Amino acid sequence: MLGAVSSTVYFGSDNPQRSTTAETAAPVSKTSGSNRVLSRGEDKSLSEAEQREIQRLREMDRRVRQHEQAHLAAGGAYVRGGAQFTYVRGPDGKMYATGGEVSIDVSPARTPEATIAKMQQVRRAALAPADPSPQDRSVAAAAARAEMDARRKLAEQSLEEQRTRAERRGNLESAAQNGLQEAAIRSVSGTGGSAGWPQTR
């Protein structure tokens, strides 16, 4: 779900294929024929298949939330808002997160140096989860390209500053050289207020 919105992109955890059962099932009054002991939190009105589906959804919800939390923690000041989740209703009637996204500002900063630092953090935020999604990797790659562009601009600025300094140095040396030549000419011609050639009476 990578989409640019005012220089903001979205990190998203992959949205695994949703279970039709999870989306459409409502709690039903069924009991399985087994005499097994129910674990804590299980509802004896649900079938074993529904209990397994709930376990699967709980695990998915946990992974999705961890994934987005990793983005939030690493994104720092560049995160725009909190995590957004997509949900499905489980057989127990509860809502479980099956996908999520975090938006982050990827616009260039005011200077190349600031842009480099910003894009490094964006890249860290994109790759922060243990299992980066394809769109996370895409954001990281885009941030790396933006960082390279900023480094190129920085190198160009540095080169231009060196050129300017060299030109100034050249102009100063030229001016100094011209000043020495003029002083020498004045000294030889006697126009500089120096003794000049001896005069005869």
C-alpha positions as a Python dict, from the first residue, in 0.01 Angstrom:
ca = {
    (1, 'M'): (0, 0, 0),
    (2, 'L'): (288, 233, -71),
    (3, 'G'): (128, 560, -175),
    (4, 'A'): (270, 910, -185),
    (5, 'V'): (57, 1167, -6),
    (6, 'S'): (215, 1511, 30),
    (7, 'S'): (565, 1368, 46),
    (8, 'T'): (449, 1101, 287),
    (9, 'V'): (473, 731, 223),
    (10, 'Y'): (334, 437, 406),
    (11, 'F'): (512, 147, 563),
    (12, 'G'): (279, -145, 582),
    (13, 'S'): (289, -489, 722),
    (14, 'D'): (187, -745, 468),
    (15, 'N'): (-179, -822, 486),
    (16, 'P'): (-188, -1203, 483),
    (17, 'Q'): (-474, -1364, 300),
    (18, 'R'): (-780, -1315, 510),
    (19, 'S'): (-981, -1614, 615),
    (20, 'T'): (-1336, -1614, 490),
    (21, 'T'): (-1430, -1781, 813),
    (22, 'A'): (-1273, -1499, 1012),
    (23, 'E'): (-1457, -1236, 815),
    (24, 'T'): (-1800, -1390, 805),
    (25, 'A'): (-1831, -1617, 1105),
    (26, 'A'): (-2031, -1507, 1403),
    (27, 'P'): (-2033, -1680, 1740),
    (28, 'V'): (-2249, -1988, 1730),
    (29, 'S'): (-2369, -2215, 2007),
    (30, 'K'): (-2184, -2527, 1913),
    (31, 'T'): (-1982, -2760, 2122),
    (32, 'S'): (-1746, -3019, 1995),
    (33, 'G'): (-1789, -3376, 2100),
    (34, 'S'): (-1449, -3382, 2272),
    (35, 'N'): (-1404, -3368, 2645),
    (36, 'R'): (-1081, -3171, 2624),
    (37, 'V'): (-1005, -2907, 2887),
    (38, 'L'): (-1047, -2556, 2750),
    (39, 'S'): (-749, -2330, 2782),
    (40, 'R'): (-791, -1989, 2943),
    (41, 'G'): (-979, -1749, 2718),
    (42, 'E'): (-1143, -2017, 2507),
    (43, 'D'): (-1515, -2008, 2468),
    (44, 'K'): (-1678, -2348, 2498),
    (45, 'S'): (-1957, -2236, 2264),
    (46, 'L'): (-1705, -2233, 1974),
    (47, 'S'): (-1594, -2535, 1774),
    (48, 'E'): (-1235, -2652, 1768),
    (49, 'A'): (-1195, -2510, 1416),
    (50, 'E'): (-1318, -2172, 1535),
    (51, 'Q'): (-1085, -2186, 1835),
    (52, 'R'): (-792, -2256, 1599),
    (53, 'E'): (-901, -1965, 1380),
    (54, 'I'): (-905, -1735, 1683),
    (55, 'Q'): (-555, -1848, 1780),
    (56, 'R'): (-435, -1779, 1426),
    (57, 'L'): (-594, -1433, 1431),
    (58, 'R'): (-445, -1352, 1771),
    (59, 'E'): (-99, -1443, 1646),
    (60, 'M'): (-148, -1237, 1329),
    (61, 'D'): (-273, -941, 1533),
    (62, 'R'): (35, -963, 1759),
    (63, 'R'): (277, -979, 1462),
    (64, 'V'): (108, -690, 1277),
    (65, 'R'): (117, -467, 1586),
    (66, 'Q'): (482, -549, 1655),
    (67, 'H'): (568, -473, 1293),
    (68, 'E'): (404, -130, 1298),
    (69, 'Q'): (543, -50, 1644),
    (70, 'A'): (895, -109, 1510),
    (71, 'H'): (828, 148, 1234),
    (72, 'L'): (692, 398, 1487),
    (73, 'A'): (984, 357, 1727),
    (74, 'A'): (1249, 404, 1455),
    (75, 'G'): (1070, 677, 1257),
    (76, 'G'): (1092, 940, 1531),
    (77, 'A'): (991, 1293, 1437),
    (78, 'Y'): (924, 1198, 1074),
    (79, 'V'): (626, 974, 1155),
    (80, 'R'): (295, 1135, 1067),
    (81, 'G'): (24, 1014, 1302),
    (82, 'G'): (6, 669, 1455),
    (83, 'A'): (-32, 328, 1302),
    (84, 'Q'): (-346, 251, 1103),
    (85, 'F'): (-478, -104, 1103),
    (86, 'T'): (-717, -312, 897),
    (87, 'Y'): (-927, -557, 1093),
    (88, 'V'): (-1137, -868, 1055),
    (89, 'R'): (-1393, -1000, 1298),
    (90, 'G'): (-1311, -1338, 1448),
    (91, 'P'): (-1553, -1618, 1531),
    (92, 'D'): (-1559, -1482, 1886),
    (93, 'G'): (-1691, -1146, 1763),
    (94, 'K'): (-1365, -963, 1843),
    (95, 'M'): (-1173, -754, 1590),
    (96, 'Y'): (-820, -862, 1499),
    (97, 'A'): (-561, -658, 1309),
    (98, 'T'): (-456, -831, 987),
    (99, 'G'): (-264, -545, 826),
    (100, 'G'): (-132, -203, 911),
    (101, 'E'): (55, 100, 792),
    (102, 'V'): (256, 389, 931),
    (103, 'S'): (299, 712, 733),
    (104, 'I'): (633, 891, 731),
    (105, 'D'): (753, 1216, 578),
    (106, 'V'): (1009, 1152, 303),
    (107, 'S'): (1038, 1504, 161),
    (108, 'P'): (1392, 1647, 132),
    (109, 'A'): (1511, 1863, 422),
    (110, 'R'): (1639, 2220, 384),
    (111, 'T'): (2002, 2127, 329),
    (112, 'P'): (2179, 1827, 178),
    (113, 'E'): (2334, 1746, 518),
    (114, 'A'): (1992, 1744, 685),
    (115, 'T'): (1846, 1540, 399),
    (116, 'I'): (2120, 1279, 439),
    (117, 'A'): (2048, 1243, 812),
    (118, 'K'): (1672, 1232, 750),
    (119, 'M'): (1690, 967, 479),
    (120, 'Q'): (1916, 751, 695),
    (121, 'Q'): (1649, 757, 965),
    (122, 'V'): (1372, 687, 713),
    (123, 'R'): (1569, 387, 588),
    (124, 'R'): (1619, 261, 944),
    (125, 'A'): (1246, 302, 1012),
    (126, 'A'): (1154, 116, 694),
    (127, 'L'): (1375, -179, 780),
    (128, 'A'): (1309, -176, 1157),
    (129, 'P'): (1068, -472, 1169),
    (130, 'A'): (1215, -820, 1185),
    (131, 'D'): (1024, -903, 866),
    (132, 'P'): (1019, -595, 637),
    (133, 'S'): (748, -615, 374),
    (134, 'P'): (817, -553, 3),
    (135, 'Q'): (679, -201, 38),
    (136, 'D'): (903, -141, 340),
    (137, 'R'): (1202, -240, 127),
    (138, 'S'): (1076, -12, -150),
    (139, 'V'): (1063, 284, 93),
    (140, 'A'): (1414, 200, 216),
    (141, 'A'): (1543, 192, -143),
    (142, 'A'): (1377, 527, -222),
    (143, 'A'): (1534, 680, 92),
    (144, 'A'): (1875, 544, -11),
    (145, 'R'): (1837, 706, -356),
    (146, 'A'): (1736, 1039, -197),
    (147, 'E'): (2039, 1017, 32),
    (148, 'M'): (2268, 958, -270),
    (149, 'D'): (2117, 1261, -446),
    (150, 'A'): (2179, 1473, -137),
    (151, 'R'): (2540, 1349, -116),
    (152, 'R'): (2589, 1440, -483),
    (153, 'K'): (2450, 1791, -420),
    (154, 'L'): (2677, 1825, -119),
    (155, 'A'): (2980, 1725, -328),
    (156, 'E'): (2879, 1974, -600),
    (157, 'Q'): (2844, 2252, -341),
    (158, 'S'): (3183, 2166, -194),
    (159, 'L'): (3344, 2172, -540),
    (160, 'E'): (3183, 2507, -618),
    (161, 'E'): (3309, 2651, -288),
    (162, 'Q'): (3661, 2527, -366),
    (163, 'R'): (3643, 2687, -711),
    (164, 'T'): (3525, 3016, -562),
    (165, 'R'): (3804, 3011, -303),
    (166, 'A'): (4062, 2932, -573),
    (167, 'E'): (3933, 3218, -789),
    (168, 'R'): (3951, 3457, -495),
    (169, 'R'): (4303, 3339, -415),
    (170, 'G'): (4398, 3382, -781),
    (171, 'N'): (4248, 3731, -789),
    (172, 'L'): (4431, 3828, -470),
    (173, 'E'): (4759, 3688, -598),
    (174, 'S'): (4706, 3865, -928),
    (175, 'A'): (4625, 4190, -750),
    (176, 'A'): (4930, 4150, -528),
    (177, 'Q'): (5147, 4076, -832),
    (178, 'N'): (5008, 4380, -1012),
    (179, 'G'): (5070, 4592, -702),
    (180, 'L'): (5434, 4480, -687),
    (181, 'Q'): (5482, 4554, -1056),
    (182, 'E'): (5331, 4902, -1019),
    (183, 'A'): (5551, 4971, -717),
    (184, 'A'): (5856, 4858, -912),
    (185, 'I'): (5764, 5080, -1206),
    (186, 'R'): (5709, 5381, -981),
    (187, 'S'): (6037, 5315, -811),
    (188, 'V'): (6224, 5300, -1141),
    (189, 'S'): (6050, 5601, -1297),
    (190, 'G'): (6076, 5814, -988),
    (191, 'T'): (5704, 5878, -966),
    (192, 'G'): (5660, 5694, -641),
    (193, 'G'): (5814, 5970, -423),
    (194, 'S'): (6141, 5784, -394),
    (195, 'A'): (6484, 5926, -464),
    (196, 'G'): (6477, 5826, -829),
    (197, 'W'): (6765, 5914, -1061),
    (198, 'P'): (7017, 6168, -945),
    (199, 'Q'): (6960, 6508, -1100),
    (200, 'T'): (7238, 6731, -1223),
    (201, 'R'): (7245, 7102, -1168),
}
